[in-house]
Amino acid sequence: MCSVNARSLERPDRRLDKGVCGGTVLKDKYGKEIDEILSRYPVKRSALIPLLYVAQRDQGYVSEAVMQEIARLLGLTPPQVYETVTFYTMFNLKPVGKFHIQVCKSLMCALVGSDTMIGWIKTKLGIAPGESTTDGLFTLSAVECLAACGTGPMMQINEDYYEQVTEDKLDRILADLRSTGTSALKSGPFLWPEPTPAERAREA
């Protein structure tokens, strides 16, 4: 069992033996990809976020053991890696469901019903922000601006955006994800904001 805990991140001198926590598991699995990423950057620490994405793609979250490994690969201390992981909401510090629902709660989305949408999700899935369904399918998070201010309320599920979400649309999205693992209702590559009733009246 891995002996690393949160306090280990406060000890940059602590090293992980390969046999203890798979201290080179990322390098062993993705050596060629890691080498290619490192080759892009004259300064190794610039590869931090791309390597964190590799780690999260592999495990669904960024574990402490992997933070230690990435720190060694880039010549950083574990706290330097940890502060980056905790700054960006797209990185997860614990396992999440197969479908990670991230609802934007910034002002623009709040004004058009993001709290209402979170309420719908609570009712339909039985989870609050920070929780996962017992079957491991869904995790709900409330996050800051996702840069779709004109098309709220909106949410990001894994890498896909879902904008101008209504309760009916939410039902269809959840049903699609359960049955096929994807939904045709995702936005892409972007969604234009629709005119407000007042704007439509002025144009008439």
N, C-alpha and C positions, 0 to 999 in steps of 0.2 A: 504494500500500500504506500502511496506517496506520502512523504512526511512533511511536505511543504505546506505552510499555512500563511495567513495574511502577514504575520510578522516577518516572514522570510523576505518579503519585498522591502522591508526596512533595513535589510542587511545586505548591501551590495557585494560584500565579500563572500557571501555564501554561494557555494557551487552545488550543482546537482549531479550526482553520479548517474550515468546512463542506466544502471540497473535499478536505481531508486525510483526515478520518475520518468524514465525514457527521455533523458536530458537532451538527446539529439533526434527525437522522434520526427520533428518537422523536417530536419535536414535529411534524414534517412528516407522519408516518403517523397519529398519534393525537392530533392537536391538540384536537379537540372533547372527547375523553375526558379528556385532561390538564386542560383548562380546567374541566371538571366536577369532577374530583377536587380541584383547587386551590380551587374555590369552597366546598368543605365545611369548610375549615380556616382560622380566623382567623390562625393562625401557619403560614406556608408550609412550614416544615421538618417539620410534622406529616404532610405528604403524602409523606414519603420512602418509607415501606414500600409504600403503594399504587402509587407510580410505579415502584418496583423490580419489583413484580409485573407491571406493564404491560411493562416491558423484558424480563423473563424469559419472559413469554408469547409475545413476539414472536420472540426468538432462541433460547429454550431455556436461556439463561444470561445473566448480567449482564456485559457486556464493559466494558473500561476506558474505551472511548470513550463508552459510554452513562453510566457513572458520572460522567464529566466533564460530560456534557450535563445530567444531573439536578442535579448540584451547581450549575450555572449557573442552572437553572430555579428552584431553591429558595434561592439566595443562600448556599450552603454551600461549604466547601472540598472538593476531591476526597477527602482523607483522612477527612473526616467521613462521606461516603457509603461509602467503602471499609470503615470500621470497623463500620458497620451490616451491610453485605453479609456480612462475614466472621464476624459474631457469630451470625447465624441460619443454621442448617443447611439451611433450605429454599431458600436462594439458591445458585446454582451459579456458580462463577468460570470454568468452562470448559465447552465443549459436552458434553452428555450424550446418551445414546441416546434413542430414541423413547419407551421405557418406562424410567423411572428407579426402580429397586428400592431402597427404603430400609428396611433391617432394623433394628428397635429392638434396642439392645444394653444397655439399662439393666438394673438388677439384677433386677427382677421378670421381665422377658423372658428374661434369662440363666438364671434358675433353672428355666425351663420349656423351654429348648432353643433359644435364638436362635443360639448357636454351631453347633448341629447344622443348623439351617436354612441358615445361611451355607454350611456344608459341602455341603449338597444343591445349592445354587445354583452353587457352584464346580464341582461335578461335572457338572451338567446344562448349564451355559452356558460353562464354561471360563474364568471370570473371577473375580478376587478383588475385595474392596472397593477402590474407586477405579479400577476398570478397566471397559472397555466391550467388547462383542462386536464382532468385525470387521465384521459387517453393519450396525452402528450401531443395532440394535434395542434392546439392553439395556445399562444401566449399573447397577453394584451399589455401594451405599454402606452403611456401618454408621453409625447415628446414635444420638443419645441419646433419651431418653424421648419417645414419641409419644402419651402420655396414654391408653393402652389397657392399663393394668397388669393388669387382671383377665382379659384375653382373649388373652394371649400363648401361644406366640410369634406375633408379628404383623409385618407389613410394610406400608409405604405405597408404592404404585406410582402415580407422578404424583400425582393428587389423591385417589386412592381407597385405603381401608383394606382389608386382608385379615387377618383375625384367626383365632386358633386354627388356625394353618396346620399341616397334616400333609404328609408327602412326597407322598401321593396328591393332596391338594388343590393343592399347588404344581405338580405335573405338569399338572393340569387348567387352572390359571391361566395358566401359560406357553403351553400349547397354544391356549387361547382368545385370548390377546393376539396370538399369531402369526397366527391365522386371521381374527379379527374386529376386533382392536384394543381389545376390552373383555372383561370376564368377569362372568358372573352371580354369581360367588362373592364379589364385593366386598361389604363390610359397608355397611349404611346403614339408618337414620341412625346407629344404634349397635348394639352387640351386648352383651347381658347376660352377665356371667361365669357359667359353669356351676358348680354345686356340686362340691366335691371328694368323693372316695369317703368320707372321714371324715364330711363334712357329710351325705351321703346316708344313712350308717349311723345317725347321730344322729336323723335325721328318720323313719327306718323304725320 
